Amino acid sequence: MAAVQRPTPAYSLRRRLLLLLLAVSALIWLATIAAAFLRAHDLADDIFDAHLQQTARLLLATEPTSGHVEVRPTPGAAGGEVLFQIWRRTPQGPMLALHSAGAGQTPLTAVEGFVETRWNGGEWRFYSEWSRDGLRQVQVGQSHDIRYALAQEAAMRLLAPLILGLPLLAAALWVAVGRGLVPLARIAEQLDRRPPDSPQPLGSGPVPAEVAPLVQALDGLFARIARLLDNERQFTANAAHELRTPLAALKTQAQVALRAGEGEVRQRALLNVLEGTERLARLVEQLLTLARLDPGANASLQPLDPRPLAREVCAVLAPAAQSRQVDLALELAGSDGDGSLTLAGNGDLLRILLRNLVDNAIRYTREGGHVWVSLGRDGERVVLAVADDGPGIPAEARERALGRFTRLAPARAEGSGLGLSIVQRVAELHGAALSLGVGPDGNGLRVLVVFPPLAA
């Protein structure tokens, strides 16, 4: 029991586009906020560094009292307190002359100028400068938290309207994506109303460039389906017509045999029934072959040597040639097996091609005539030729002879008119060129099949 195939779960293209657009917008917004934070932090650094430097120079301009004095911290920008120390150079070494509460009595930094370091359990920014006479040094410091807070506040002020605008953006994108998908909905509506056998294309108006390949592919598919249906209808009609005649003949001969009783007439009628059955079996076989090859068959081509196939087909058809006293000759180039006739082909299809060509030649040549089968090479191409010395086909009728159910010898209506059609289809599947010409000595028919070079 065949397993039931579960349908592929459907998803909303509109919802997927909306989520993708919102995700991309959110990522861009986050990147913008991060860039704004970094920019605000840089600006805060510039502002607070200038304030630290200004504070240090103001302190240098202050004449400190003698001795050790502790004062309140200096107010900083945006509420950040500034700690400071003023050191005096004495013969006994540096002496702390003035400092703010919390600055301690050890130097805040040993580096002149700006420096950022860990101090007192946090991240601090220090600035150190000497007076012009080199007798006093000011060290000022400020916690870095105030700078982060200012940058964070700037980023949050930018983030707030973006967060509030996200639902509005989602609604706008939902409407915009919906309007953008209208052409797809229109195409789906056209397909829903379309008759199954309509060959008309979908492209009846302007479509977006992104949808145009889909419409073109669908139009191409509809055209191929229309050709397939036409071929099938024509094939069915022609097959019904061709089968009607031999079936009627069989019925007539069977009725003659029933009325004749015993005797020569009955025997002849039964022989006619047997012969008609053989012709009908061959017609059905060719119809099945043509249905298998046409119109959408794909041949799996592999490198092979066609010479064993030619020997096999000629051996199978040799009794038929002997029954009509036809001399069947096979000529194979490179018969030493050096692989010089290798081509890209399908063994089963090539066997069908050879059998139809040789069988047609045997059937349509004169009794006691000749049929020649040859395999050779023309440069890098493999060439198959099947020729006979029968009545041949006039030049003006050769193209028509490749059509289905075409018989150019009604006096001998043994065939169904499908042999050359089958040969042409097999040649097409192999990318080979098929041509009809005159047989040897200007008599009969010569069928030439030229196969393309074997790919490297």
N, C-alpha and C positions, 0 to 999 in steps of 0.2 A: 504494500500500500504506500503510495507516494506521500511524502511528508507535505503538510500544508505550509506554504510559504507565508510568513507573517508580513503584512504590509509595512513598508518603511514608515516610521513615525514622521508625521509632518511637523514643520516648525514655521513660525511666522517670520517671514523675511523683513516685514516692517518692524517687528519688535527687535529682531537681531540688529538691524541697521540703527535703530534708536539707541540700543544699549552700547553699540560700538561708538557711535557719535558722542554719547554722554561720557563714556569712559575716556575717549580721547580728549574731550573738552575738560574733564576733571583733571586729567594728567597735565594738560597745558596750564590749567589754573594753578595746580600745585607747584608746577615749575615756576610760574610767574610769582607766586607768593614766596617761594624759596629765594628767588632772585631779589624780590623786594626786601626780604628780611636781611639778606647779605648786604644789599645796598644801604639799607637803613643802619645796619651795624657799622658799616664803614663811615657813614656820615656822623654817627654818634661818636665813633672813635676820634674823628677829626675835631668835633666840637669839644669833647671832654679833654682831649689832649691839649687843645688850645687853652682851655680853662686851667688845667694843671700848670701849664707853662706860665700863664699870666699870674696865677696865684704864687708861684715860686718867685717870680720877679718882684711882685709886690712885697713879699716877705723879705727879700734881699734889701729892698729899699727901706725896710723898717730897722731902726737902730735898736737891737735887743738890749734889754737891761743886763747888767752883770749878774752872773750866777745862774742858777737852774730854775726855770720858770715853766709851769705847766698851765696851758690855757685850753679852752673849749675848742673842738674841731672847727675848721672853717667851713661854712655852708658852701655846697657845690651846686652846679647847674642841675635842674630837675630834682632837687632835693638830695642829691648824693653828697655826703659829708666828705671833706678832704682832710686827711691826717697830714701833719707836717712835723718836721724837725729842722732846727737851725743849729748847725755845728760851727764852732769857732776854733781856729787853728792857734794853738799856744805852744810855748816851748816844751811844755810837758806832754803835748799831743792833742788830738782833737777833743774838744770839750763841748758837751751838749748845753747850749745856751737857752734854747726855747723849744718847747714841743707841745703838741696838742694831746689832750687826754686820749689814751688808747694807742698812742704811737709808740709807746715803750721808750726805753733808754738805750737801746742798741740801734745801730744804723738800719734804716729801712731797706737800703740797697747799697751795693758796692759798685754799681755801674753808673757812669755819668750819662745823662740823657734819659731817654724813655726805655723802660723795660717792663715786661709782663711776667709775673711769676706767682707761684703759690705762696700765700702768707697768711698766717693766723687762721688756717682752716678754709681758705677761700682763694679765689683768683683775683689778684690785684694788679693795678697799673701804677707804676712809680715813675717819678721824674726827679732827676738830681741836677743841680746847677751850682757853680762856684761864682762868687762875686768877682768883680774885675780885679780887685786887689789881691785875690787869692786867699783872703783871711777867713771868709765865711762860706759855708755851703748850706744850701737849702735842699731838703728831700721832702717831696710831697707824694701822697698816694691816695688812690680812690678804688673802691671795690668795683670789679667789672660787672657786678650784677645789675647796676643801674643802666649800663649800656645794653645788656641783653634785654632788660625790661622795656627800654625805649624802642629797640628794634622789633620786639615781639608785639608791642602795642601798634606799631605802624603796620605790621603784617596782618594783625587781626582786623584792623580798620579796613584793610583791603579785602580780607577774606569774607567779612560779613555781607557786603552786597553781592559777592559771587555766590555765596550759599543761598541767599534769598532769591537770586535770579536763576538758580538751577532748575526749580520746577517750571518757571516760565520758559526757560530754554527747552526743557523736555517737551512741554506742550507745543511750542513752535516747531520743534523737530518732528514731533508726531504728525502734525498737519502737513509739514513740508514733505516728509517721506511718503505720506499717504498720497499726496498729489503727484509725487514723482513716480509712484507705482501704478498710476492710472493706466498707462499704456499696457502694462502686463494684464491688468484686469480686463481691458478691452480685448486683448488677444484671446484670453481665456473665454470671454463671452462669444467671440467669433468661432472659436473651436467648438464650443458647446452647441452652437446652432448649426454647425457645418454638417451637410450630408456626408455620409461615409465614403461615397464614391465621387465627390466633387473634386475636379482637377484645378479649380480656381485658386490662385495664390492668395496669401493673406495680405501681402503688402499693398493695401488699397489707399494708403495715406501716409503722411510723414510719421516716422517713428524715431525715438531717441537712438543715438549712435550706439549705445550699449545694448539696445534691444534688437538693432538691425541684424546682427549675425544670427540671433535666434530665429527671427522671421525668415531670413534667407534660407537657413537650414530647414525650417519647416516647409517652406515653399518647394525646396529641392526634394524633400521627402515626399510631399504630395504628388509632385510630378513623376517621381519614380514609381509610386504606388499606382498612379493613373496608367503609366505605361505597362506596369505589371498586370493590372486588371484588363487592359485592352489585349495584351498578349494572351492572357488566360482565356478571355472570351473568344478570341480568334482561334486559339488552339482547340478549345472545347468544340466550337462550331465545326472546324475543319475535321477534327477527329470523329465527331458524330457522323459527318458526311462520309468520311472514308470508311468507317465501320459499317455503315448502312448497306453499301453495295456488296461486300463479301458475305455479310450475314444473309442478305436476300438471296444471293447465289447459292449459299449452303442450304437454305430452306427449299429453294426450287429443286436442287439436285436430290435432297432427301425425299421430297414429294414424288419425284420421278422414280426413285428407287422403290418407294412403297407401292406405287401403281404398277411397276414393271413385273413384279413377281420374280420368279427365278429366270435367269437367262443372261444373255450378253448385255442387254440394256441396263439391267440392274447392276451388273458388275461395273460397267462404265460409269454409271451414276455414283456408285460408292467410291470409285477411284477419283471422280471429280470432287466428291465431298472431302476425301482425304487431302487432295491437293489444295482445295480451298481452305481447309483447316490449317494447313501448313502456312499458306500465305497470310491468313488471319493471325496466326501465332506470331509470325515475323512482324506484322504491322503493330500488334500490341506490344511486342518487345521494343520496337523502335519508338513507339509513343511513350512508353515508360522511360526509356533512355533519354528522350528529349525532355520529358517533364523533370527528370532528375538534373539535367544540365542547365535548364533554362527557367527563369532568366537570372536568378541570383546565386548560382553555384559558385563556390570558391574552390579552386584547385590547390592542393598542397603539393608544391613542386619540390622535387629533390633531384640531385644529380644522378642520372642513370644512363645506361647504354641502351638505345632502342633496338639494337640488332637482335637480341634474343626474343623480343616481342614480335619482330617481323618474322622470324623463323617460326615461332609458335602459331601466329595467325595464318601464315601460308600453309603450314602443316594441317591445321584444322580445316581450311577451305579447299585443300587439294582434292578431296573426293568430289566436291561440287564442280570443280574445274574438269575433272576427268569425266563426269557424267555428261558434260557438254563438249567434251573433246577439246578443251581449251588448254593450251600450253601455258602453264604458270611458271614464270622465271623470277628468281630472286637474286639480286646482285647487291652485295654488301661491301662497302669500302672499308679498308682497315680490318679485314677479317681475322688478322692475327691477334686481335684482342688487346691492342695497345691503348685502348681507351680514347682514341682520337675522335670518336663520335659521341662523346658524353654531352648531354644537354640537361637543362632543368625541366623536368617533366613529372607527370603523374602516371604511374604504370597502368592503372585501370583505365584512365581516360585515353591514353595512347593506344591501348589495346582496342578500345571502341573505335577510335579514328581509323586505325589500320584495317579492322574487320569491315567497316562500312565501305572504305575505299576499294579494297580488294573484292569484296562481295559485289559491289556495284559494277566493277570492271568485268567480273565473270558473268554477271547476269546480262549486261547490255552489249557485250561484244558478240560477234557472230560465232556460230558453232564452228569448231575447228580453228578458232582464232588464237590470238596470243595476248597474254597479260604480262607486263613487266613491272616488277617492284624493285626499287633501288633506294639505297641509303648512302649518302655521300656527304661531302663537305665543300662549302663554298667560302673560303677564307676561314673565319671563326664560326660560321653558321652551319648547322646541320640541315641537310636538304633531303626531304622524302619525296619521291616521285612514284606515281602509280599511273601506268599508261596501258592502253589497249588499242586494237586495230578495228574497233567496231564502227558504228555510224557516227560517233562523236556528237558534239553539240555546236550548232552555229554560233559565230561570235556574238551576234546580236541577242542570243538567248542565254548566254552563259551567266549573266548576272541574275536573270530570272530563275535559272536552274538551282541557285542557292537558296531559294525560298522554300517554304514548307509546302508539302503536298503538291509539288510541281513535277509532273511527268511529261517528258518531251517525246516519249515513244508510246503513244496510246495503243499501237498495234500489239505491243508486248507490255501489258499492264501488270506485270508481276510485282513490281515494286510499289512502294507507297509514296514516293517522292520526298522521303525524309532523310535519306542517307547523306546527301551533301549538306543538308541543314545541320545534322548532327556533327559532321566533320568540321563545318565552319565554326560551330560553337566550341568544340574542343580546341580548335586552333586559337580562338580568341582567348580562352582560358590560359593558354600557354604563351600568349603574346606572339604567336606565329602568324606569318602572312600566307594566305591561301589564294591560289590563282588557278584558273582553268585555261588550257591551251590545246594545241593540236598534238595528236599522238605521233609516233614515228612515221617517217615517210609521208607526212602530211595527211595521215588518216587517223580516225579514232579520236580519243580524248586523252589528254595528259593532265593529271592533277598534281600540282606542285605545292608542297607545304615547306616553308622556310622558317626554321626555329631561330630565335635570337641567340646571340653568343652567351655562353655560360659566364655568369658574373664571377669576378675574381674572388 
